[in-house]
């Protein structure tokens, strides 16, 4: 098998491979930077919780409108935002931390979503498809939705970048200078849910958070500067998307899990060799320190 057959032929010959690559490209540009902010704000598990909240909303959208992409997307977005707001309100009026409330709400949301999907008598909605997606089944309407969500995310992040960074690093200072930290927090959660809904079209409710979080976590093991973190996370997401699609095509395995598996492999390598906190790097630095 030559270079062309291995890397280029699948995308040159099949429309579905090109659509899949385009969708992953859009998701990488928008979801990976959002993941960086989740990591910096120590909210990594919040992304996972919100991804589960999308499922019951998508199921309710199907119940009312059938296999309608706008209905299922709107349902998923409303459900995700509702869970985020409820978790925030409960945290404010009780002694429970926000992460504990997110865990409680996302488990309940996942259970409700699975029940709603399993109760569809015609069986036209495949639970595995909703949970794990099918990036090779992305069509033009789904690709347009993903592209719109990515464009909005990039534009909004560019506008709110400075207050969002400050709110992530020093929220008390932002509050002291009247920076409306709560507003930026809610705006950021909207971007998180929007990208999870967009990713749900290709990777499913369980896999969509993988392309958001794993490249961002991996980048943190190689860079500290915020700009480099965002750039590296996007590049890692793009590489994993491309490699995962090719891997799934040649080995004949599901594309979504193959993409996330590639992200996981890079994360594992970075844990060992990462220049900013990798096991081997810390061991070498510790050895030099003891020698000195």
N, C-alpha and C positions, 0 to 999 in steps of 0.2 A: 504494500500500500504506500503510494507516494504522498508527498506533502499536500498536493491539491485534494486528493481523495480524503485525506485525514482531517484537514482543517477548513477547506473552502467548499468542497463539493456538496455537503449537506445543506448549506445555506444558498448555494447557487441553484440547486435543483428543486428545492421544496419551499413553497410559500409559507407553510406553517412554521418552518424553522426560522425564516426571516422575521415573521411576526413575533415569534417567541423571543428572538434576539433583540428586537426593537423594544418589546415590553420590558425585558430585563435591563436594557440600557436606560430606559426612562426611570425605572424603579431605583436603579443604582444611583442616578443623579440626585434623586430626591430623598429616598428612604435612608440611604447611608449617612448623609449629614444629620438627619433627624436622630438617627441612632447615636451619633457622636454626642449630641446634646443630652440624650437620655443617659449615656455613660457618665458624662461630666456632672450631671445633676443627681447621680446615684439613683436613677429611676429605671434601671435595666429591666427589672421584672414587671414594671408597669406596662411596658410595651407588650410583653407576653400576655398580661391580664387583659389589656384592651383588645388584643387580637381574638381572644375567646369571646369577647362581648359582641363581636361582629356577627357571629353565627346565628343567634336567635333573631336578630334584625333581618338578616338575609332570608331566613326561613319564613318570617312573617311577610316579607315582601313577596316571596313566592306564593304564599297562601292567597294573597289578595290580587296579584297580577300575573301569576304564572312565571315562566322563565323569562322575565323581563329584566334586562340588565340595569336600567335606571331604578326600577322598583327595589330590586335586591340591594343595589348600592346605597340608595337612600335609606332603606331599612337598616343596613349594617352601620351606616354613619350615625343615624339617630340612636341606635342601641349603644354604640361605642361611646358617644358623647353623654348619653344618659347615665351610663355606668360610671364614667369619670366624674361627672357632677355629683352623683349620689355618694360616691366614695369620698369626695372632698367635703361634702356637707356633713356626713357622718363623722369624719375626722375632726371637723371643727366643733361639733357639739357633743362629742364623747371623748374619752381618754384614749381611744384606740388610735394607733398611728395609721397614716394613709396607706402604707404598703399592706397592712393587715386587712384593711377594708377592701382594697383592691383584690386581695386574694379571696376574700369571702364573696364578693360580687362576681368575680370572673368564674369561680367554680359553679356558682348558681346559674350564671349565664350560659356556661357550657352545657350544663345539665338540661336547661330549658331548650336550648338549640337542638341538642341531640334528640330530645323527645319530640319536638315539633317536626323535625325532618323524618324521623322514623314513623310518624303517624300519617304520612302522606300515602293514601291508599293506592294511587296510581304508580307509585314507585319511580316516578320520572326524575326525582332529585336524588342523586347518588350521594350518600353520606360521605363516602371516601373522597368524592370530587370536591365537596364543600370543605372538608377538613384539610385535604392535601393538595387540592387544585389540579390543574392540568395545563401547564404553560404551553404545551404544544397545541392546545385547543383555543388559544387566544385568536379572536377574529378582529375585524376592523373596528366594530363598535367598542369592544373591550380595550383595544389598543388606543383608541381615541380617548376613552375615559382615563386610562393610565397616563397618557401624555398630558391631558388637561390637569390632572392632579399633580403631576410632576412639575409642570410649568407654574402652577399656583404656589406650590411649596417653595420652589427656588426663588420666586419673586418675593414672597412674604419673608422668607429667611433673610434675603438681602436687605429688606426694610427693617426688620426687627433684630438684626444680628447683634448690634452693640448692646442694647438693653438686655437681650436674652443671655449673652455671654456674662454680663455683669450680674444678672439675676441668678445665673448658675454658679458663679464663683463667690459672690458676696451679696446675698439677698438682703442682709441687714443694712448694708450701706445704701443699696438702692431704695430701700424703704425709708431710710433716714433723709434722703434727698428728694423724697416724693416721687419716686420713679414708677409707681403703680405696678409693683411686682406681680400682684394677683392677676392683672390684666394680661401680662406677658405669659404667665403660667397657663392661663386658659387658652390663649392664642396658640401656644405651643402644643397643648393637648389636642386642639383642633387639627393641627398639622399631623400629629401622630396618628389620629384616627383616620384622617383622609388618606394617608399613605398605606395604612393597614387595609382599608377598604379597596384601594387600588391594587394592592398586592394580592388581596383575596381573589381577584379575578384570575390571576395567573398561578399563584402558589397555594391557595387555600387559606383558611383561617389559622391553621397551625403552623404552616411553613412561611407565611408572609413576614412574620416577625424575624425570621432567621436572616433574611437579606438585609434587614434593618439593623440588627444587633451584632451579628458575628463579625462583619467587616469593621464595624466601629470598635468593638472590643479588641480585635486583632491589631488595628492601627494604634491603639493605646499602648501596645507593647513595643512599638517602634518609634513613636513620636510623642512629644509633649506640647509643642506649639499648636494652637487651635487651628490655624490655617493648614498646617501639615497634616493634622489629624483628619480634617474633612477631606482634603485631597487624597490622602492615602486610603481612607475608607471607601471613597468612590472608585478608585482604581482597583482595589481589592474586590469590590462588589462586581465591577465590570469583568474582571478576569475570571472570577468564580462563575458568573453567569455564562460566559462564553465557554469555559472549560466544562462546566456541568452539562450544558446542552450537548456538546460534542460527546462527552462521556456517556450520557444517556442514549444518544443516537447509536453509537457504535456497540455498546454493551446491551442495549435494549432493556433499560430500566426506566422507572418514572423520572421525568425531567426535574420536577420540583425538588424532591428529596436528593437527587444527584447534585443539584446546584448548592443546596444547603450542606451536603456532605463535603463538597469542595471547600466551602467556607470553614467547615469544622477541621479539615485537614490543615489548612493554612493557620488556623488558630492554634492547633496542637504544635505545629512547627514553631510558631511565634512564642508560645509558652516556654519552649526550650531555648531558642536562639534569639529572641527579641532583645534589641539593644537597650530598651527602657523597661527592664524588670524581668527579662527572661531568666530561667533557671541557670543556664550556663553563664550568662553575663554576670549575674549576681555572684555566682561561685568564683569566677575569675577575679572580679573586683574585690571580693572578700579575701581571696588568697593574696592579692597584691597588698591589701591593707595590712594583713597579718605579717607579711614579709617585711614591709616598711617599718 
